[in-house]
């Protein structure tokens, strides 16, 4: 599978987190939200104006700014 970023997934598409990139404070905040390398995420929805996006991560639902999601590298899952 070709790596992409979380903000480029389509609604209903799943991916496995490969890497968290960017400012160390952002990476720390994403990790505190539960985003860890190797975890699966699913894109559930975009807000009406496209930002933020809603994700499923394990049994939780998260809303993440699109700019932050662009810093999360994922590999698409079937």
PyMOL Python script that loads the backbone (N, CA, C, O; Angstrom):
from pymol import cmd

cmd.read_pdbstr("""\
ATOM      1  N   UNK A   1       0.831  -1.185   0.000  1.00  0.00           N
ATOM      2  CA  UNK A   1       0.000   0.000   0.000  1.00  0.00           C
ATOM      3  C   UNK A   1       0.879   1.253   0.000  1.00  0.00           C
ATOM      4  O   UNK A   1       1.960   1.270   0.588  1.00  0.00           O
ATOM      5  N   UNK A   2       0.403   2.277  -0.657  1.00  0.00           N
ATOM      6  CA  UNK A   2       1.129   3.531  -0.754  1.00  0.00           C
ATOM      7  C   UNK A   2       0.833   4.412   0.453  1.00  0.00           C
ATOM      8  O   UNK A   2      -0.333   4.617   0.789  1.00  0.00           O
ATOM      9  N   UNK A   3       1.856   4.931   1.105  1.00  0.00           N
ATOM     10  CA  UNK A   3       1.612   5.835   2.238  1.00  0.00           C
ATOM     11  C   UNK A   3       0.928   7.124   1.791  1.00  0.00           C
ATOM     12  O   UNK A   3       1.181   7.637   0.701  1.00  0.00           O
ATOM     13  N   UNK A   4       0.077   7.621   2.641  1.00  0.00           N
ATOM     14  CA  UNK A   4      -0.612   8.886   2.416  1.00  0.00           C
ATOM     15  C   UNK A   4      -0.765   9.563   3.773  1.00  0.00           C
ATOM     16  O   UNK A   4      -0.170   9.114   4.753  1.00  0.00           O
ATOM     17  N   UNK A   5      -1.535  10.611   3.849  1.00  0.00           N
ATOM     18  CA  UNK A   5      -1.766  11.249   5.142  1.00  0.00           C
ATOM     19  C   UNK A   5      -3.238  11.103   5.516  1.00  0.00           C
ATOM     20  O   UNK A   5      -4.093  10.884   4.658  1.00  0.00           O
ATOM     21  N   UNK A   6      -3.509  11.226   6.783  1.00  0.00           N
ATOM     22  CA  UNK A   6      -4.838  10.990   7.326  1.00  0.00           C
ATOM     23  C   UNK A   6      -5.892  11.903   6.700  1.00  0.00           C
ATOM     24  O   UNK A   6      -7.031  11.478   6.505  1.00  0.00           O
ATOM     25  N   UNK A   7      -5.538  13.126   6.386  1.00  0.00           N
ATOM     26  CA  UNK A   7      -6.510  14.058   5.805  1.00  0.00           C
ATOM     27  C   UNK A   7      -6.893  13.718   4.374  1.00  0.00           C
ATOM     28  O   UNK A   7      -7.855  14.276   3.848  1.00  0.00           O
ATOM     29  N   UNK A   8      -6.162  12.817   3.736  1.00  0.00           N
ATOM     30  CA  UNK A   8      -6.440  12.443   2.343  1.00  0.00           C
ATOM     31  C   UNK A   8      -7.280  11.173   2.210  1.00  0.00           C
ATOM     32  O   UNK A   8      -7.633  10.777   1.099  1.00  0.00           O
ATOM     33  N   UNK A   9      -7.598  10.538   3.331  1.00  0.00           N
ATOM     34  CA  UNK A   9      -8.469   9.362   3.266  1.00  0.00           C
ATOM     35  C   UNK A   9      -9.875   9.801   2.879  1.00  0.00           C
ATOM     36  O   UNK A   9     -10.252  10.958   3.067  1.00  0.00           O
ATOM     37  N   UNK A  10     -10.649   8.856   2.334  1.00  0.00           N
ATOM     38  CA  UNK A  10     -12.039   9.120   2.004  1.00  0.00           C
ATOM     39  C   UNK A  10     -12.914   8.648   3.162  1.00  0.00           C
ATOM     40  O   UNK A  10     -12.501   7.796   3.949  1.00  0.00           O
ATOM     41  N   UNK A  11     -14.107   9.193   3.265  1.00  0.00           N
ATOM     42  CA  UNK A  11     -15.030   8.788   4.325  1.00  0.00           C
ATOM     43  C   UNK A  11     -15.257   7.280   4.246  1.00  0.00           C
ATOM     44  O   UNK A  11     -15.557   6.740   3.182  1.00  0.00           O
ATOM     45  N   UNK A  12     -15.110   6.613   5.385  1.00  0.00           N
ATOM     46  CA  UNK A  12     -15.262   5.159   5.453  1.00  0.00           C
ATOM     47  C   UNK A  12     -13.973   4.393   5.235  1.00  0.00           C
ATOM     48  O   UNK A  12     -13.926   3.186   5.472  1.00  0.00           O
ATOM     49  N   UNK A  13     -12.934   5.064   4.792  1.00  0.00           N
ATOM     50  CA  UNK A  13     -11.656   4.398   4.525  1.00  0.00           C
ATOM     51  C   UNK A  13     -10.862   4.259   5.820  1.00  0.00           C
ATOM     52  O   UNK A  13     -10.901   5.127   6.691  1.00  0.00           O
ATOM     53  N   UNK A  14     -10.143   3.148   5.921  1.00  0.00           N
ATOM     54  CA  UNK A  14      -9.314   2.884   7.096  1.00  0.00           C
ATOM     55  C   UNK A  14      -7.843   2.967   6.711  1.00  0.00           C
ATOM     56  O   UNK A  14      -7.467   2.806   5.550  1.00  0.00           O
ATOM     57  N   UNK A  15      -7.027   3.223   7.731  1.00  0.00           N
ATOM     58  CA  UNK A  15      -5.591   3.261   7.521  1.00  0.00           C
ATOM     59  C   UNK A  15      -4.853   2.886   8.795  1.00  0.00           C
ATOM     60  O   UNK A  15      -5.403   2.963   9.893  1.00  0.00           O
ATOM     61  N   UNK A  16      -3.606   2.482   8.634  1.00  0.00           N
ATOM     62  CA  UNK A  16      -2.750   2.162   9.776  1.00  0.00           C
ATOM     63  C   UNK A  16      -1.720   3.289   9.903  1.00  0.00           C
ATOM     64  O   UNK A  16      -1.075   3.670   8.927  1.00  0.00           O
ATOM     65  N   UNK A  17      -1.580   3.811  11.117  1.00  0.00           N
ATOM     66  CA  UNK A  17      -0.653   4.924  11.352  1.00  0.00           C
ATOM     67  C   UNK A  17       0.783   4.430  11.201  1.00  0.00           C
ATOM     68  O   UNK A  17       1.197   3.469  11.849  1.00  0.00           O
ATOM     69  N   UNK A  18       1.530   5.106  10.333  1.00  0.00           N
ATOM     70  CA  UNK A  18       2.934   4.774  10.103  1.00  0.00           C
ATOM     71  C   UNK A  18       3.829   5.704  10.910  1.00  0.00           C
ATOM     72  O   UNK A  18       4.791   5.260  11.538  1.00  0.00           O
ATOM     73  N   UNK A  19       3.506   7.005  10.891  1.00  0.00           N
ATOM     74  CA  UNK A  19       4.369   7.982  11.567  1.00  0.00           C
ATOM     75  C   UNK A  19       3.581   9.238  11.899  1.00  0.00           C
ATOM     76  O   UNK A  19       2.615   9.586  11.222  1.00  0.00           O
ATOM     77  N   UNK A  20       4.015   9.905  12.953  1.00  0.00           N
ATOM     78  CA  UNK A  20       3.499  11.220  13.335  1.00  0.00           C
ATOM     79  C   UNK A  20       4.610  12.215  13.058  1.00  0.00           C
ATOM     80  O   UNK A  20       5.726  12.055  13.553  1.00  0.00           O
ATOM     81  N   UNK A  21       4.317  13.233  12.276  1.00  0.00           N
ATOM     82  CA  UNK A  21       5.339  14.198  11.861  1.00  0.00           C
ATOM     83  C   UNK A  21       5.004  15.584  12.392  1.00  0.00           C
ATOM     84  O   UNK A  21       3.860  15.862  12.751  1.00  0.00           O
ATOM     85  N   UNK A  22       5.993  16.436  12.437  1.00  0.00           N
ATOM     86  CA  UNK A  22       5.754  17.827  12.772  1.00  0.00           C
ATOM     87  C   UNK A  22       6.357  18.250  14.091  1.00  0.00           C
ATOM     88  O   UNK A  22       7.243  17.592  14.636  1.00  0.00           O
ATOM     89  N   UNK A  23       5.857  19.363  14.590  1.00  0.00           N
ATOM     90  CA  UNK A  23       6.308  19.962  15.834  1.00  0.00           C
ATOM     91  C   UNK A  23       6.198  18.958  16.978  1.00  0.00           C
ATOM     92  O   UNK A  23       5.187  18.262  17.078  1.00  0.00           O
ATOM     93  N   UNK A  24       7.211  18.863  17.846  1.00  0.00           N
ATOM     94  CA  UNK A  24       7.160  17.911  18.961  1.00  0.00           C
ATOM     95  C   UNK A  24       5.932  18.084  19.858  1.00  0.00           C
ATOM     96  O   UNK A  24       5.422  17.099  20.392  1.00  0.00           O
ATOM     97  N   UNK A  25       5.451  19.309  20.033  1.00  0.00           N
ATOM     98  CA  UNK A  25       4.256  19.516  20.851  1.00  0.00           C
ATOM     99  C   UNK A  25       3.018  18.932  20.182  1.00  0.00           C
ATOM    100  O   UNK A  25       2.153  18.375  20.858  1.00  0.00           O
ATOM    101  N   UNK A  26       2.927  19.055  18.866  1.00  0.00           N
ATOM    102  CA  UNK A  26       1.814  18.464  18.127  1.00  0.00           C
ATOM    103  C   UNK A  26       1.873  16.951  18.212  1.00  0.00           C
ATOM    104  O   UNK A  26       0.860  16.302  18.471  1.00  0.00           O
ATOM    105  N   UNK A  27       3.051  16.386  17.997  1.00  0.00           N
ATOM    106  CA  UNK A  27       3.217  14.934  18.066  1.00  0.00           C
ATOM    107  C   UNK A  27       2.823  14.436  19.452  1.00  0.00           C
ATOM    108  O   UNK A  27       2.142  13.417  19.571  1.00  0.00           O
ATOM    109  N   UNK A  28       3.237  15.134  20.491  1.00  0.00           N
ATOM    110  CA  UNK A  28       2.894  14.739  21.852  1.00  0.00           C
ATOM    111  C   UNK A  28       1.378  14.789  22.066  1.00  0.00           C
ATOM    112  O   UNK A  28       0.803  13.881  22.667  1.00  0.00           O
ATOM    113  N   UNK A  29       0.728  15.858  21.570  1.00  0.00           N
ATOM    114  CA  UNK A  29      -0.717  16.000  21.739  1.00  0.00           C
ATOM    115  C   UNK A  29      -1.464  14.886  21.009  1.00  0.00           C
ATOM    116  O   UNK A  29      -2.429  14.335  21.538  1.00  0.00           O
ATOM    117  N   UNK A  30      -1.018  14.552  19.787  1.00  0.00           N
ATOM    118  CA  UNK A  30      -1.653  13.465  19.044  1.00  0.00           C
ATOM    119  C   UNK A  30      -1.486  12.131  19.767  1.00  0.00           C
ATOM    120  O   UNK A  30      -2.410  11.318  19.805  1.00  0.00           O
ATOM    121  N   UNK A  31      -0.308  11.913  20.336  1.00  0.00           N
ATOM    122  CA  UNK A  31      -0.070  10.679  21.084  1.00  0.00           C
ATOM    123  C   UNK A  31      -0.940  10.629  22.340  1.00  0.00           C
ATOM    124  O   UNK A  31      -1.435   9.563  22.706  1.00  0.00           O
ATOM    125  N   UNK A  32      -1.130  11.767  22.999  1.00  0.00           N
ATOM    126  CA  UNK A  32      -1.991  11.811  24.179  1.00  0.00           C
ATOM    127  C   UNK A  32      -3.446  11.532  23.817  1.00  0.00           C
ATOM    128  O   UNK A  32      -4.211  11.036  24.643  1.00  0.00           O
ATOM    129  N   UNK A  33      -3.827  11.852  22.578  1.00  0.00           N
ATOM    130  CA  UNK A  33      -5.182  11.564  22.105  1.00  0.00           C
ATOM    131  C   UNK A  33      -5.337  10.078  21.776  1.00  0.00           C
ATOM    132  O   UNK A  33      -6.453   9.605  21.559  1.00  0.00           O
ATOM    133  N   UNK A  34      -4.238   9.348  21.737  1.00  0.00           N
ATOM    134  CA  UNK A  34      -4.286   7.920  21.477  1.00  0.00           C
ATOM    135  C   UNK A  34      -3.755   7.496  20.133  1.00  0.00           C
ATOM    136  O   UNK A  34      -3.803   6.310  19.806  1.00  0.00           O
ATOM    137  N   UNK A  35      -3.252   8.415  19.344  1.00  0.00           N
ATOM    138  CA  UNK A  35      -2.707   8.071  18.030  1.00  0.00           C
ATOM    139  C   UNK A  35      -1.283   7.579  18.192  1.00  0.00           C
ATOM    140  O   UNK A  35      -0.373   8.350  18.497  1.00  0.00           O
ATOM    141  N   UNK A  36      -1.106   6.299  17.986  1.00  0.00           N
ATOM    142  CA  UNK A  36       0.216   5.687  18.098  1.00  0.00           C
ATOM    143  C   UNK A  36       0.524   4.930  16.821  1.00  0.00           C
ATOM    144  O   UNK A  36      -0.382   4.432  16.154  1.00  0.00           O
ATOM    145  N   UNK A  37       1.788   4.844  16.483  1.00  0.00           N
ATOM    146  CA  UNK A  37       2.191   4.097  15.295  1.00  0.00           C
ATOM    147  C   UNK A  37       1.692   2.663  15.401  1.00  0.00           C
ATOM    148  O   UNK A  37       1.804   2.029  16.450  1.00  0.00           O
ATOM    149  N   UNK A  38       1.139   2.163  14.300  1.00  0.00           N
ATOM    150  CA  UNK A  38       0.616   0.805  14.254  1.00  0.00           C
ATOM    151  C   UNK A  38      -0.877   0.715  14.509  1.00  0.00           C
ATOM    152  O   UNK A  38      -1.484  -0.315  14.218  1.00  0.00           O
ATOM    153  N   UNK A  39      -1.493   1.776  15.050  1.00  0.00           N
ATOM    154  CA  UNK A  39      -2.933   1.769  15.312  1.00  0.00           C
ATOM    155  C   UNK A  39      -3.714   1.974  14.019  1.00  0.00           C
ATOM    156  O   UNK A  39      -3.243   2.628  13.088  1.00  0.00           O
ATOM    157  N   UNK A  40      -4.917   1.403  13.980  1.00  0.00           N
ATOM    158  CA  UNK A  40      -5.813   1.604  12.849  1.00  0.00           C
ATOM    159  C   UNK A  40      -6.754   2.750  13.146  1.00  0.00           C
ATOM    160  O   UNK A  40      -7.246   2.893  14.265  1.00  0.00           O
ATOM    161  N   UNK A  41      -7.002   3.573  12.126  1.00  0.00           N
ATOM    162  CA  UNK A  41      -7.965   4.660  12.236  1.00  0.00           C
ATOM    163  C   UNK A  41      -8.924   4.566  11.053  1.00  0.00           C
ATOM    164  O   UNK A  41      -8.578   4.039   9.996  1.00  0.00           O
ATOM    165  N   UNK A  42     -10.128   5.086  11.251  1.00  0.00           N
ATOM    166  CA  UNK A  42     -11.113   5.145  10.178  1.00  0.00           C
ATOM    167  C   UNK A  42     -11.642   6.570  10.093  1.00  0.00           C
ATOM    168  O   UNK A  42     -11.980   7.171  11.112  1.00  0.00           O
ATOM    169  N   UNK A  43     -11.712   7.106   8.888  1.00  0.00           N
ATOM    170  CA  UNK A  43     -12.268   8.436   8.692  1.00  0.00           C
ATOM    171  C   UNK A  43     -13.782   8.310   8.642  1.00  0.00           C
ATOM    172  O   UNK A  43     -14.326   7.644   7.761  1.00  0.00           O
ATOM    173  N   UNK A  44     -14.465   8.951   9.592  1.00  0.00           N
ATOM    174  CA  UNK A  44     -15.922   8.859   9.678  1.00  0.00           C
ATOM    175  C   UNK A  44     -16.631   9.979   8.938  1.00  0.00           C
ATOM    176  O   UNK A  44     -17.620   9.732   8.248  1.00  0.00           O
ATOM    177  N   UNK A  45     -16.143  11.210   9.069  1.00  0.00           N
ATOM    178  CA  UNK A  45     -16.854  12.333   8.450  1.00  0.00           C
ATOM    179  C   UNK A  45     -15.980  13.579   8.423  1.00  0.00           C
ATOM    180  O   UNK A  45     -15.017  13.715   9.178  1.00  0.00           O
ATOM    181  N   UNK A  46     -16.354  14.476   7.529  1.00  0.00           N
ATOM    182  CA  UNK A  46     -15.796  15.820   7.484  1.00  0.00           C
ATOM    183  C   UNK A  46     -16.862  16.770   8.012  1.00  0.00           C
ATOM    184  O   UNK A  46     -18.048  16.561   7.753  1.00  0.00           O
ATOM    185  N   UNK A  47     -16.476  17.792   8.734  1.00  0.00           N
ATOM    186  CA  UNK A  47     -17.417  18.831   9.146  1.00  0.00           C
ATOM    187  C   UNK A  47     -17.952  19.508   7.883  1.00  0.00           C
ATOM    188  O   UNK A  47     -17.338  19.393   6.823  1.00  0.00           O
ATOM    189  N   UNK A  48     -19.087  20.212   7.975  1.00  0.00           N
ATOM    190  CA  UNK A  48     -19.682  20.826   6.777  1.00  0.00           C
ATOM    191  C   UNK A  48     -18.728  21.690   5.950  1.00  0.00           C
ATOM    192  O   UNK A  48     -18.829  21.710   4.724  1.00  0.00           O
ATOM    193  N   UNK A  49     -17.823  22.388   6.585  1.00  0.00           N
ATOM    194  CA  UNK A  49     -16.871  23.207   5.828  1.00  0.00           C
ATOM    195  C   UNK A  49     -15.531  22.500   5.627  1.00  0.00           C
ATOM    196  O   UNK A  49     -14.561  23.120   5.191  1.00  0.00           O
ATOM    197  N   UNK A  50     -15.475  21.200   5.944  1.00  0.00           N
ATOM    198  CA  UNK A  50     -14.275  20.408   5.697  1.00  0.00           C
ATOM    199  C   UNK A  50     -13.283  20.349   6.840  1.00  0.00           C
ATOM    200  O   UNK A  50     -12.267  19.661   6.741  1.00  0.00           O
ATOM    201  N   UNK A  51     -13.557  21.056   7.921  1.00  0.00           N
ATOM    202  CA  UNK A  51     -12.615  21.068   9.037  1.00  0.00           C
ATOM    203  C   UNK A  51     -13.388  21.292  10.327  1.00  0.00           C
ATOM    204  O   UNK A  51     -14.132  22.270  10.400  1.00  0.00           O
ATOM    205  N   UNK A  52     -13.264  20.464  11.336  1.00  0.00           N
ATOM    206  CA  UNK A  52     -12.340  19.346  11.501  1.00  0.00           C
ATOM    207  C   UNK A  52     -12.870  18.062  10.846  1.00  0.00           C
ATOM    208  O   UNK A  52     -13.924  18.053  10.209  1.00  0.00           O
ATOM    209  N   UNK A  53     -12.107  16.992  11.026  1.00  0.00           N
ATOM    210  CA  UNK A  53     -12.535  15.686  10.552  1.00  0.00           C
ATOM    211  C   UNK A  53     -12.792  14.797  11.766  1.00  0.00           C
ATOM    212  O   UNK A  53     -12.187  14.971  12.824  1.00  0.00           O
ATOM    213  N   UNK A  54     -13.707  13.835  11.588  1.00  0.00           N
ATOM    214  CA  UNK A  54     -14.040  12.915  12.678  1.00  0.00           C
ATOM    215  C   UNK A  54     -13.441  11.551  12.363  1.00  0.00           C
ATOM    216  O   UNK A  54     -13.576  11.032  11.255  1.00  0.00           O
ATOM    217  N   UNK A  55     -12.778  10.986  13.364  1.00  0.00           N
ATOM    218  CA  UNK A  55     -12.083   9.705  13.210  1.00  0.00           C
ATOM    219  C   UNK A  55     -12.562   8.708  14.250  1.00  0.00           C
ATOM    220  O   UNK A  55     -13.018   9.082  15.331  1.00  0.00           O
ATOM    221  N   UNK A  56     -12.449   7.433  13.904  1.00  0.00           N
ATOM    222  CA  UNK A  56     -12.620   6.379  14.894  1.00  0.00           C
ATOM    223  C   UNK A  56     -11.243   5.795  15.152  1.00  0.00           C
ATOM    224  O   UNK A  56     -10.539   5.397  14.224  1.00  0.00           O
ATOM    225  N   UNK A  57     -10.870   5.749  16.414  1.00  0.00           N
ATOM    226  CA  UNK A  57      -9.578   5.215  16.835  1.00  0.00           C
ATOM    227  C   UNK A  57      -9.868   4.260  17.978  1.00  0.00           C
ATOM    228  O   UNK A  57     -10.135   4.694  19.099  1.00  0.00           O
ATOM    229  N   UNK A  58      -9.818   2.969  17.705  1.00  0.00           N
ATOM    230  CA  UNK A  58     -10.223   1.986  18.708  1.00  0.00           C
ATOM    231  C   UNK A  58     -11.707   2.136  18.983  1.00  0.00           C
ATOM    232  O   UNK A  58     -12.511   2.111  18.051  1.00  0.00           O
ATOM    233  N   UNK A  59     -12.086   2.292  20.244  1.00  0.00           N
ATOM    234  CA  UNK A  59     -13.484   2.473  20.623  1.00  0.00           C
ATOM    235  C   UNK A  59     -13.847   3.941  20.786  1.00  0.00           C
ATOM    236  O   UNK A  59     -14.938   4.256  21.263  1.00  0.00           O
ATOM    237  N   UNK A  60     -12.959   4.836  20.402  1.00  0.00           N
ATOM    238  CA  UNK A  60     -13.175   6.268  20.595  1.00  0.00           C
ATOM    239  C   UNK A  60     -13.412   6.970  19.265  1.00  0.00           C
ATOM    240  O   UNK A  60     -12.996   6.505  18.204  1.00  0.00           O
ATOM    241  N   UNK A  61     -14.097   8.110  19.362  1.00  0.00           N
ATOM    242  CA  UNK A  61     -14.255   9.008  18.221  1.00  0.00           C
ATOM    243  C   UNK A  61     -13.522  10.301  18.554  1.00  0.00           C
ATOM    244  O   UNK A  61     -13.649  10.840  19.653  1.00  0.00           O
ATOM    245  N   UNK A  62     -12.755  10.786  17.585  1.00  0.00           N
ATOM    246  CA  UNK A  62     -11.967  11.996  17.777  1.00  0.00           C
ATOM    247  C   UNK A  62     -12.273  12.996  16.675  1.00  0.00           C
ATOM    248  O   UNK A  62     -12.549  12.612  15.539  1.00  0.00           O
ATOM    249  N   UNK A  63     -12.223  14.256  17.007  1.00  0.00           N
ATOM    250  CA  UNK A  63     -12.265  15.320  16.009  1.00  0.00           C
ATOM    251  C   UNK A  63     -10.884  15.952  15.983  1.00  0.00           C
ATOM    252  O   UNK A  63     -10.342  16.342  17.017  1.00  0.00           O
ATOM    253  N   UNK A  64     -10.328  16.047  14.787  1.00  0.00           N
ATOM    254  CA  UNK A  64      -8.966  16.549  14.620  1.00  0.00           C
ATOM    255  C   UNK A  64      -8.974  17.590  13.505  1.00  0.00           C
ATOM    256  O   UNK A  64      -9.626  17.409  12.477  1.00  0.00           O
ATOM    257  N   UNK A  65      -8.245  18.678  13.718  1.00  0.00           N
ATOM    258  CA  UNK A  65      -8.123  19.672  12.651  1.00  0.00           C
ATOM    259  C   UNK A  65      -7.468  19.040  11.436  1.00  0.00           C
ATOM    260  O   UNK A  65      -6.587  18.190  11.559  1.00  0.00           O
ATOM    261  N   UNK A  66      -7.902  19.459  10.284  1.00  0.00           N
ATOM    262  CA  UNK A  66      -7.385  18.888   9.041  1.00  0.00           C
ATOM    263  C   UNK A  66      -5.872  19.113   8.913  1.00  0.00           C
ATOM    264  O   UNK A  66      -5.157  18.240   8.423  1.00  0.00           O
ATOM    265  N   UNK A  67      -5.388  20.273   9.350  1.00  0.00           N
ATOM    266  CA  UNK A  67      -3.949  20.564   9.281  1.00  0.00           C
ATOM    267  C   UNK A  67      -3.157  19.599  10.162  1.00  0.00           C
ATOM    268  O   UNK A  67      -2.049  19.201   9.803  1.00  0.00           O
ATOM    269  N   UNK A  68      -3.719  19.220  11.314  1.00  0.00           N
ATOM    270  CA  UNK A  68      -3.043  18.252  12.192  1.00  0.00           C
ATOM    271  C   UNK A  68      -3.091  16.857  11.580  1.00  0.00           C
ATOM    272  O   UNK A  68      -2.120  16.104  11.659  1.00  0.00           O
ATOM    273  N   UNK A  69      -4.229  16.514  10.969  1.00  0.00           N
ATOM    274  CA  UNK A  69      -4.368  15.197  10.332  1.00  0.00           C
ATOM    275  C   UNK A  69      -3.378  15.044   9.179  1.00  0.00           C
ATOM    276  O   UNK A  69      -2.961  13.931   8.856  1.00  0.00           O
ATOM    277  N   UNK A  70      -3.007  16.159   8.563  1.00  0.00           N
ATOM    278  CA  UNK A  70      -2.043  16.116   7.458  1.00  0.00           C
ATOM    279  C   UNK A  70      -0.647  15.737   7.943  1.00  0.00           C
ATOM    280  O   UNK A  70       0.219  15.413   7.131  1.00  0.00           O
ATOM    281  N   UNK A  71      -0.417  15.773   9.248  1.00  0.00           N
ATOM    282  CA  UNK A  71       0.884  15.423   9.819  1.00  0.00           C
ATOM    283  C   UNK A  71       0.943  13.952  10.237  1.00  0.00           C
ATOM    284  O   UNK A  71       1.970  13.489  10.733  1.00  0.00           O
ATOM    285  N   UNK A  72      -0.165  13.213  10.037  1.00  0.00           N
ATOM    286  CA  UNK A  72      -0.224  11.799  10.409  1.00  0.00           C
ATOM    287  C   UNK A  72      -0.119  10.962   9.130  1.00  0.00           C
ATOM    288  O   UNK A  72      -1.029  10.970   8.301  1.00  0.00           O
ATOM    289  N   UNK A  73       0.978  10.254   8.979  1.00  0.00           N
ATOM    290  CA  UNK A  73       1.198   9.412   7.806  1.00  0.00           C
ATOM    291  C   UNK A  73       0.570   8.052   8.051  1.00  0.00           C
ATOM    292  O   UNK A  73       0.796   7.422   9.084  1.00  0.00           O
ATOM    293  N   UNK A  74      -0.236   7.604   7.067  1.00  0.00           N
ATOM    294  CA  UNK A  74      -0.918   6.310   7.191  1.00  0.00           C
ATOM    295  C   UNK A  74      -0.727   5.498   5.919  1.00  0.00           C
ATOM    296  O   UNK A  74      -0.394   6.029   4.860  1.00  0.00           O
ATOM    297  N   UNK A  75      -0.948   4.193   6.057  1.00  0.00           N
ATOM    298  CA  UNK A  75      -1.027   3.346   4.874  1.00  0.00           C
ATOM    299  C   UNK A  75      -2.478   2.884   4.780  1.00  0.00           C
ATOM    300  O   UNK A  75      -3.057   2.426   5.765  1.00  0.00           O
ATOM    301  N   UNK A  76      -3.055   3.008   3.600  1.00  0.00           N
ATOM    302  CA  UNK A  76      -4.450   2.639   3.396  1.00  0.00           C
ATOM    303  C   UNK A  76      -4.641   1.146   3.603  1.00  0.00           C
ATOM    304  O   UNK A  76      -3.791   0.337   3.230  1.00  0.00           O
ATOM    305  N   UNK A  77      -5.770   0.795   4.203  1.00  0.00           N
ATOM    306  CA  UNK A  77      -6.131  -0.602   4.395  1.00  0.00           C
ATOM    307  C   UNK A  77      -7.332  -0.919   3.527  1.00  0.00           C
ATOM    308  O   UNK A  77      -8.154  -0.039   3.270  1.00  0.00           O
ATOM    309  N   UNK A  78      -7.453  -2.156   3.070  1.00  0.00           N
ATOM    310  CA  UNK A  78      -8.600  -2.518   2.223  1.00  0.00           C
ATOM    311  C   UNK A  78      -9.917  -2.466   2.986  1.00  0.00           C
ATOM    312  O   UNK A  78     -10.972  -2.743   2.416  1.00  0.00           O
TER     313      UNK A  78
END
""", "prot")
cmd.dss("prot")
cmd.show_as("cartoon", "prot")
cmd.util.cbc("prot")
cmd.orient("prot")
